[in-house]
């Protein structure tokens, strides 16, 4: 979600790098909310795992 509005949703069918491009409405500030699942845990660890995000970048339009 971006600023409270759904943008894109898809189911990953493989591991690897994925790039999502979408147009956003002009705003003074952007609040990005990412939800993922399913999650998993390791019995010897108290963390919950799902996906690894390495970068989020908002580029201005050309």
Sine and cosine of phi, psi and omega as CSV:
sin_phi,cos_phi,sin_psi,cos_psi,sin_omega,cos_omega
0.00,0.00,0.57,-0.82,0.08,-1.00
-0.79,-0.61,0.87,-0.50,-0.03,-1.00
0.78,0.63,0.65,0.76,0.09,-1.00
0.99,0.10,0.02,1.00,-0.01,-1.00
-0.90,-0.44,0.72,-0.70,0.03,-1.00
-0.90,0.44,0.64,-0.77,-0.02,-1.00
-0.90,-0.44,-0.80,0.60,-0.05,-1.00
-0.40,-0.92,0.47,-0.88,0.05,-1.00
-0.50,-0.86,0.72,-0.70,0.09,-1.00
-0.45,-0.89,0.36,-0.93,0.00,-1.00
-0.98,-0.18,0.81,-0.58,0.01,-1.00
-0.97,0.25,0.73,-0.69,-0.03,-1.00
-0.93,-0.36,-0.01,1.00,0.00,-1.00
-0.36,-0.93,0.21,-0.98,0.12,-0.99
-1.00,0.10,0.31,-0.95,0.07,-1.00
0.69,-0.72,-0.21,-0.98,0.00,-1.00
-1.00,0.00,0.71,-0.70,0.04,-1.00
-0.77,-0.64,0.64,-0.77,0.03,-1.00
-0.84,-0.54,0.80,-0.61,0.05,-1.00
-0.93,-0.38,0.82,-0.57,0.06,-1.00
-0.87,-0.49,0.74,-0.67,0.04,-1.00
-0.44,-0.90,0.51,-0.86,0.06,-1.00
-0.99,0.16,0.66,-0.75,0.03,-1.00
-0.89,-0.45,0.50,-0.87,0.10,-1.00
-0.92,0.39,0.55,-0.83,0.04,-1.00
-0.88,0.48,0.72,-0.69,0.02,-1.00
-0.46,-0.89,0.46,-0.89,0.04,-1.00
-0.95,0.30,-0.45,0.89,-0.04,-1.00
-0.54,-0.84,0.57,-0.82,0.02,-1.00
-0.88,-0.48,0.75,-0.67,0.11,-0.99
-0.93,-0.36,0.92,-0.40,-0.04,-1.00
-0.99,-0.16,0.79,-0.61,0.02,-1.00
-0.83,-0.55,0.84,-0.54,-0.04,-1.00
-0.88,-0.48,0.78,-0.62,0.05,-1.00
-0.89,-0.46,0.66,-0.75,0.01,-1.00
-0.64,-0.77,0.39,-0.92,0.04,-1.00
-0.08,-1.00,0.28,-0.96,0.03,1.00
-0.97,0.26,0.22,-0.97,0.05,-1.00
-0.95,-0.32,0.30,-0.95,0.07,-1.00
-0.57,-0.82,0.36,-0.93,-0.01,-1.00
-0.73,-0.69,0.35,-0.94,0.09,-1.00
-0.96,-0.28,0.75,-0.66,-0.07,-1.00
-0.81,0.58,-0.48,0.88,-0.03,-1.00
-1.00,-0.07,0.16,0.99,-0.07,-1.00
-0.72,-0.70,0.62,-0.79,-0.02,-1.00
-1.00,-0.04,0.06,1.00,0.01,-1.00
-1.00,0.07,0.41,-0.91,0.11,-0.99
-0.93,-0.37,0.75,-0.66,-0.07,-1.00
-0.93,-0.38,0.51,-0.86,0.09,-1.00
-0.55,-0.84,-0.98,0.20,0.01,-1.00
-0.77,-0.63,0.26,-0.96,0.04,-1.00
-0.91,-0.42,0.89,-0.45,0.05,-1.00
-0.98,-0.18,0.82,-0.57,-0.04,-1.00
-0.97,-0.25,-0.39,0.92,0.01,-1.00
-0.28,-0.96,0.65,-0.76,0.18,-0.98
-0.80,-0.60,0.81,-0.58,-0.05,-1.00
-0.72,-0.69,0.76,-0.65,0.12,-0.99
-0.97,-0.24,0.88,-0.47,0.01,-1.00
-0.98,-0.21,0.67,-0.74,0.08,-1.00
-0.93,0.37,0.48,-0.87,0.01,-1.00
-0.91,0.42,0.47,-0.88,0.02,-1.00
-0.97,0.25,0.00,0.00,0.00,0.00
